[in-house]
Each structure stands twice: as C-alpha cells, then as structure tokens.
Amino acid sequence: MNVATLRKKYPTLVPVLLSLALLIVLLLLPTGYEGALTYQGADRVKAAVLSTDEEDVKDAGLIRTGEQRCQIRILEGHFKGQEATAINRLSGSLAQDKMFAPGDTAFVAVSYQGDQITAITMTDHYRLNMEAILAGMFLLLLILFAGFTGVRAILSFVVTILMMWKILVPGMLKGWNPIWVALALVIVLTFVILSLIYGLDRRCLAATSGAVLGILVTVLLGYVFTDLFHIHGAVMESSESLLYAGYQYLDLTKIFVASIFLGSSGAVMDLAVDICSAVFEVVGKKPRISTREAIASGFAVGRAACGSTTTTLLLAYSGSYIALLMVFMAQGTPVTFILNYKFVAAEIIHTIVGSFGLVTVAPLTAITSGILFTKGSRAAVHTSEQHIAPDLSLQIPEK
C-alpha cells in the first residue's frame, strides 16, 4: 500500500504523525525555569499523617491561626520510610489553609542539608492520585465512545497543554509580547486541532480560515475596549504576585487581552467546525449548488448555533464569579455599581468580546467554506459531465 492510498484511506494519518512528532519535541523542550531557586534544597514528596496536635491552633469561629503539628511517615524521596514532625501553618484564610487528620495523605516539603532533615512543611492534601483516576476515567470514556476520533482528541488536548506550558507561559515570563505570542499559539493550535479532525483537506482550510478571522476580531476588540474601560491586567488572580517576584517588566494588561481571545478560541473553533461541516454536507448532497446558496446555508446554521454558544460562554465566565455576585446581592449593592466595578467590567469584556468572535466566526466560516467547497464541487461535476457525454452519444442509434 503506497503513501497516496494510505492518505486516502486514513485522511488524518499525516496530521496524527505530525502531532506526535510535535508532542515529542514539546516533551523534550525545557521551559528554562526548571532550576527556579524556590524549589532548591527541598523534596516535594508524599507522606502519611500518623497523628496530629492542635494545641497551638487558635480557633476564632471560621478563622483558625497558629500551627498544627503532624507526625508523618515520608513515603517517597531521599528520606522514604522515616517518621518526623511536620508543621502546618495557618494564616486565617479559608481559601489557603487546610487541616489534616490521622490517615490523610499529605504533600510535604522536606528541607534538608546533607543527610539531615532541617524542616518539614505540610503543603497540602495529596490529590495527584485522584486527579489521575479522574483523568483516566474521562480518557477511557472518550476512547470507548469515539474510538480513534477520541484518541485524536486526546492527542490534541495533550499538545494544547504542552504548548501552553512549554511555549506560551515561558515566553510571557521572558517578556515577549503576550498578544503576539498567544495569537501565534492559537493559530498553530487551530490548524493542528482541525487537521486532526478533518485531515489536510479543504475542510481544514475553510474551518481554520474562518476561526482565525473570528479570533482576529476578538483580538482587536479586546485590545480597544480594555483600553476604553481603563482595565488594568492586575484584575487577574495572582497577577500582582508576578510583579513582586521580580517580573516588573511584564505588561499585565496585554496578558489580560491575550486571556480574552485564548478563553474564547475553543468555542470559536467549535463553531467553525459546525458551520464548515454543515456547508460541506450541503455541497456534498447538492454538488451543483451555487457559492451564494452554500454561503446562505452556512449563515442559516450559524444563526441557530450562535445563540446557544454565546450563552455557553456567558455561563463559563460568570460561574467563576458566582460568589462575588452573591456578596453584592447580600449587601444590597446597586446594579449600576456592580456593572461599573472593575472586576465585573473585566468579565463583561471577556464575555461580550468573546461573543463578538463567536458571532463573526459563523458568517466568516460560511463564506470561506462556501467559496472553497463549491469551487471544487463544480469542477468535479464539470469533469464528470465531460467524461459521461461521449459515452451517452455512443448509445444513440444511427438512423
């Protein structure tokens, strides 16, 4: 079986092989921050909690401060099997603090010099095993339901995570322009993901073109309205910590703009696939359809899809701020004040600008799909008619 036959029988074979090659490169690619000083001279390992001592814990209702002492057995690393006392420091924050009980498995930081342990800090409850089980259940369900398509979806998922962790985050930390870095990453990911869905054909080109054009609309509007709303990138959680950690040169506002189109790019790709597939099916069923009619069909599908997709985006963004909205309501805060609050305004930009990308990607994908599919379809019909006509003429009996 030659290469051409393989590509025809397995249209996504080349994209899968290219994605696997990219995956290997990303796995081997260093971030440049592996030797960060914060994590030198200490083991981050799993430990079993044998007993606890809350004598130094000061309990004031919801708030606890002081120190919880835990007797632990180290389960990994240089000091595996050793028992020691570890400290769990409480700051009075419900979000940050944690309490341990005998029988728990903890994640601890073991500081040492030579062969001697100098201090052990209780970092958090150990969750990696449960995270692995949950991820494994999802991957198994995806493969059982979708088969090889599910495998391709997993591959695109892993490539996306690695590109963000190995390229996007280190690039931003090094001071590269966040908007250009994020835009380049989104374009590459869009092509990789859609090629894994369609293969390297006109559908991939049509959907990628429409999605990228929709994302560019989001980039432009996000940049303009972030400035008009006077939103500083420090509204992002933990962003100020970067500045205090020695990264004062970072442009948090541009990182905020990048987060807008990064957050909506997945929904944009999803809608582009819907429109592209619909137009492809229409042209396949009616090869003689005109470009205008094919585009109109894409528009019709896009109108139906936009409503639910934009609502999905709204729920995705607002869900993370439900507690803040509850606080506003509990305090009787006027709606005008709520809407003018900078954190709410930032979410309004996320939601509405992201929705602009969704609404524009539908007609843009319909246009690119209509042009690309009808052009090839008409050429195929014309060629077919040229081959059929001589055969028909031979069937006409002579008088």
Solvent accessible surface area in square Angstrom, and as a share of the most:
residue,aa,sasa,rsa
1,M,152,0.68
2,N,97,0.50
3,V,108,0.62
4,A,72,0.56
5,T,61,0.35
6,L,57,0.28
7,R,121,0.44
8,K,179,0.76
9,K,121,0.51
10,Y,104,0.40
11,P,74,0.46
12,T,10,0.06
13,L,53,0.26
14,V,44,0.25
15,P,3,0.02
16,V,17,0.09
17,L,100,0.50
18,L,107,0.53
19,S,4,0.03
20,L,74,0.37
21,A,53,0.41
22,L,49,0.25
23,L,29,0.14
24,I,100,0.51
25,V,88,0.51
26,L,3,0.01
27,L,107,0.53
28,L,141,0.70
29,L,69,0.35
30,P,91,0.57
31,T,16,0.09
32,G,59,0.57
33,Y,70,0.27
34,E,115,0.51
35,G,53,0.51
36,A,45,0.35
37,L,158,0.78
38,T,104,0.60
39,Y,139,0.53
40,Q,103,0.46
41,G,48,0.46
42,A,23,0.18
43,D,21,0.11
44,R,86,0.32
45,V,10,0.06
46,K,52,0.22
47,A,0,0.00
48,A,24,0.19
49,V,3,0.02
50,L,62,0.31
51,S,52,0.34
52,T,37,0.21
53,D,63,0.33
54,E,76,0.34
55,E,148,0.66
56,D,64,0.33
57,V,24,0.14
58,K,139,0.59
59,D,89,0.46
60,A,76,0.59
61,G,70,0.67
62,L,141,0.70
63,I,87,0.44
64,R,96,0.35
65,T,51,0.30
66,G,26,0.25
67,E,50,0.23
68,Q,0,0.00
69,R,97,0.35
70,C,0,0.00
71,Q,64,0.29
72,I,0,0.00
73,R,89,0.33
74,I,2,0.01
75,L,58,0.29
76,E,66,0.30
77,G,47,0.45
78,H,135,0.60
79,F,12,0.05
80,K,145,0.61
81,G,47,0.46
82,Q,88,0.39
83,E,94,0.42
84,A,21,0.16
85,T,69,0.40
86,A,0,0.00
87,I,26,0.13
88,N,0,0.00
89,R,142,0.52
90,L,13,0.07
91,S,83,0.54
92,G,21,0.20
93,S,37,0.24
94,L,133,0.66
95,A,94,0.73
96,Q,131,0.58
97,D,33,0.17
98,K,47,0.20
99,M,58,0.26
100,F,8,0.03
101,A,49,0.38
102,P,83,0.52
103,G,71,0.68
104,D,40,0.21
105,T,51,0.30
106,A,0,0.00
107,F,55,0.23
108,V,0,0.00
109,A,12,0.10
110,V,1,0.01
111,S,41,0.26
112,Y,56,0.21
113,Q,141,0.63
114,G,63,0.61
115,D,127,0.66
116,Q,129,0.57
117,I,50,0.25
118,T,80,0.47
119,A,55,0.42
120,I,7,0.03
121,T,53,0.31
122,M,3,0.01
123,T,60,0.35
124,D,41,0.21
125,H,54,0.24
126,Y,40,0.15
127,R,117,0.43
128,L,93,0.46
129,N,72,0.37
130,M,112,0.50
131,E,96,0.43
132,A,66,0.51
133,I,92,0.47
134,L,124,0.62
135,A,52,0.40
136,G,35,0.34
137,M,121,0.54
138,F,112,0.47
139,L,62,0.31
140,L,108,0.54
141,L,119,0.59
142,L,41,0.20
143,I,70,0.35
144,L,134,0.67
145,F,179,0.75
146,A,33,0.26
147,G,31,0.30
148,F,113,0.47
149,T,74,0.43
150,G,0,0.00
151,V,64,0.37
152,R,34,0.12
153,A,42,0.32
154,I,28,0.14
155,L,17,0.08
156,S,13,0.08
157,F,119,0.49
158,V,53,0.30
159,V,0,0.00
160,T,32,0.18
161,I,87,0.44
162,L,23,0.12
163,M,10,0.04
164,M,75,0.33
165,W,153,0.54
166,K,31,0.13
167,I,55,0.28
168,L,6,0.03
169,V,58,0.33
170,P,7,0.04
171,G,0,0.00
172,M,23,0.10
173,L,32,0.16
174,K,106,0.45
175,G,42,0.41
176,W,130,0.46
177,N,54,0.28
178,P,9,0.06
179,I,18,0.09
180,W,173,0.61
181,V,22,0.12
182,A,0,0.00
183,L,14,0.07
184,A,55,0.42
185,L,4,0.02
186,V,3,0.01
187,I,65,0.33
188,V,66,0.38
189,L,11,0.05
190,T,0,0.00
191,F,96,0.40
192,V,18,0.10
193,I,34,0.17
194,L,1,0.00
195,S,4,0.03
196,L,3,0.01
197,I,78,0.40
198,Y,12,0.04
199,G,1,0.01
200,L,74,0.37
201,D,59,0.30
202,R,100,0.36
203,R,60,0.22
204,C,3,0.02
205,L,100,0.50
206,A,0,0.00
207,A,0,0.00
208,T,18,0.10
209,S,35,0.23
210,G,0,0.00
211,A,0,0.00
212,V,24,0.14
213,L,73,0.37
214,G,0,0.00
215,I,2,0.01
216,L,74,0.37
217,V,43,0.25
218,T,1,0.01
219,V,18,0.11
220,L,115,0.57
221,L,37,0.18
222,G,0,0.00
223,Y,113,0.43
224,V,60,0.34
225,F,75,0.31
226,T,1,0.00
227,D,100,0.52
228,L,107,0.53
229,F,82,0.34
230,H,167,0.74
231,I,10,0.05
232,H,105,0.47
233,G,0,0.00
234,A,34,0.26
235,V,13,0.07
236,M,45,0.20
237,E,165,0.74
238,S,81,0.53
239,S,6,0.04
240,E,83,0.37
241,S,66,0.43
242,L,60,0.30
243,L,42,0.21
244,Y,172,0.65
245,A,70,0.54
246,G,43,0.42
247,Y,52,0.20
248,Q,130,0.58
249,Y,128,0.49
250,L,17,0.08
251,D,60,0.31
252,L,5,0.03
253,T,40,0.24
254,K,56,0.24
255,I,26,0.13
256,F,2,0.01
257,V,2,0.01
258,A,0,0.00
259,S,33,0.21
260,I,1,0.00
261,F,1,0.00
262,L,39,0.19
263,G,44,0.42
264,S,1,0.01
265,S,9,0.06
266,G,42,0.40
267,A,26,0.20
268,V,0,0.00
269,M,22,0.10
270,D,85,0.44
271,L,2,0.01
272,A,0,0.00
273,V,29,0.16
274,D,63,0.33
275,I,0,0.00
276,C,0,0.00
277,S,40,0.26
278,A,25,0.20
279,V,0,0.00
280,F,67,0.28
281,E,97,0.43
282,V,49,0.28
283,V,8,0.05
284,G,55,0.53
285,K,165,0.70
286,K,107,0.46
287,P,55,0.34
288,R,168,0.61
289,I,8,0.04
290,S,45,0.29
291,T,35,0.20
292,R,200,0.73
293,E,84,0.38
294,A,0,0.00
295,I,34,0.17
296,A,58,0.45
297,S,32,0.20
298,G,0,0.00
299,F,64,0.27
300,A,56,0.43
301,V,55,0.32
302,G,2,0.02
303,R,169,0.62
304,A,81,0.63
305,A,22,0.17
306,C,18,0.11
307,G,45,0.44
308,S,76,0.49
309,T,22,0.13
310,T,30,0.17
311,T,69,0.40
312,T,84,0.49
313,L,10,0.05
314,L,88,0.44
315,L,120,0.60
316,A,71,0.55
317,Y,31,0.12
318,S,37,0.24
319,G,43,0.41
320,S,90,0.58
321,Y,60,0.23
322,I,102,0.52
323,A,66,0.51
324,L,46,0.23
325,L,71,0.35
326,M,126,0.56
327,V,73,0.42
328,F,13,0.05
329,M,164,0.73
330,A,91,0.70
331,Q,133,0.59
332,G,59,0.57
333,T,24,0.14
334,P,86,0.54
335,V,104,0.60
336,T,107,0.62
337,F,113,0.47
338,I,26,0.13
339,L,99,0.49
340,N,124,0.64
341,Y,70,0.27
342,K,110,0.47
343,F,59,0.25
344,V,18,0.11
345,A,12,0.09
346,A,4,0.03
347,E,32,0.14
348,I,48,0.24
349,I,3,0.02
350,H,18,0.08
351,T,18,0.11
352,I,92,0.47
353,V,6,0.04
354,G,0,0.00
355,S,19,0.12
356,F,96,0.40
357,G,0,0.00
358,L,0,0.00
359,V,76,0.43
360,T,35,0.20
361,V,0,0.00
362,A,4,0.03
363,P,42,0.27
364,L,47,0.23
365,T,0,0.00
366,A,0,0.00
367,I,66,0.33
368,T,24,0.14
369,S,0,0.00
370,G,0,0.00
371,I,89,0.45
372,L,45,0.22
373,F,3,0.01
374,T,0,0.00
375,K,140,0.59
376,G,26,0.25
377,S,15,0.10
378,R,111,0.41
379,A,59,0.45
380,A,63,0.49
381,V,30,0.17
382,H,107,0.48
383,T,65,0.38
384,S,50,0.32
385,E,71,0.32
386,Q,104,0.46
387,H,128,0.57
388,I,85,0.43
389,A,56,0.43
390,P,73,0.46
391,D,81,0.42
392,L,101,0.50
393,S,62,0.40
394,L,149,0.74
395,Q,134,0.59
396,I,124,0.63
397,P,111,0.70
398,E,173,0.77
399,K,248,1.05
